[in-house]
Amino acid sequence: MPAKEHILATVRMLQEEHLDVRAVTLGVDLCDCADRDPERMCRLIRDKILRKAGNLVSACEQVSRKYGIPVVNRRL
């Protein structure tokens, strides 16, 4: 089945069967946050998460409104 047909089948399922997107998961690589000082490492992790995922909820809500598909969970 060509990609176009897959997309249309998914849209049809969302509309007719009232399916939703159960979760959006954002993976964040924290390897570059490693540090011998635990306080500095925690600060680096916090800063990176806020930088990369600070707008995760609003981005999911925007996509949900645009396409009319509910997103139930957002997680890192």
C-alpha positions as CSV (number, residue, x, y, z in Angstrom):
1,M,0.0,0.0,0.0
2,P,1.5,3.4,-1.0
3,A,2.2,6.0,1.7
4,K,-0.7,8.1,0.6
5,E,-3.1,5.3,1.2
6,H,-1.6,4.6,4.7
7,I,-2.1,8.3,5.6
8,L,-5.7,8.3,4.4
9,A,-6.4,5.0,6.2
10,T,-5.0,6.5,9.4
11,V,-7.1,9.7,9.0
12,R,-10.2,7.6,8.4
13,M,-9.6,5.6,11.6
14,L,-9.1,8.8,13.6
15,Q,-12.3,10.2,12.3
16,E,-14.6,7.2,12.2
17,E,-13.3,5.3,15.2
18,H,-12.4,8.4,17.3
19,L,-8.9,7.2,18.0
20,D,-6.4,9.5,19.6
21,V,-2.6,9.7,19.9
22,R,-2.0,8.1,23.3
23,A,1.4,9.6,23.9
24,V,4.1,11.9,22.5
25,T,7.5,11.0,23.8
26,L,10.6,13.2,23.5
27,G,13.9,11.6,24.0
28,V,16.7,13.8,25.3
29,D,20.3,12.7,25.2
30,L,21.9,13.7,28.5
31,C,25.4,12.2,27.9
32,D,26.9,15.6,27.4
33,C,25.6,16.7,30.9
34,A,27.9,14.3,32.8
35,D,30.1,16.1,35.3
36,R,32.1,15.2,38.4
37,D,30.2,17.9,40.4
38,P,26.6,16.5,41.0
39,E,25.2,20.0,41.5
40,R,26.6,21.2,38.1
41,M,25.4,18.0,36.5
42,C,21.9,18.6,37.8
43,R,22.0,22.2,36.6
44,L,23.2,21.1,33.1
45,I,20.4,18.4,32.9
46,R,17.7,20.9,34.0
47,D,18.9,23.5,31.5
48,K,19.0,21.0,28.7
49,I,15.5,19.6,29.4
50,L,14.1,23.1,29.6
51,R,15.8,24.1,26.4
52,K,14.8,21.0,24.4
53,A,11.4,20.3,25.9
54,G,10.2,23.6,27.4
55,N,7.5,23.9,24.8
56,L,6.5,20.2,24.5
57,V,3.0,20.7,25.9
58,S,2.2,23.8,23.8
59,A,3.6,22.1,20.6
60,C,1.4,19.0,21.2
61,E,-1.6,21.2,21.9
62,Q,-0.9,23.2,18.7
63,V,-0.6,20.0,16.6
64,S,-3.7,18.6,18.3
65,R,-5.8,21.7,17.4
66,K,-4.4,21.9,13.8
67,Y,-5.2,18.2,13.0
68,G,-8.1,17.7,15.4
69,I,-6.4,14.7,17.0
70,P,-6.3,14.5,20.8
71,V,-2.9,13.8,22.4
72,V,-3.5,12.1,25.7
73,N,0.1,12.0,27.3
74,R,3.2,14.0,26.8
75,R,6.4,12.7,28.3
76,L,10.2,12.8,28.3
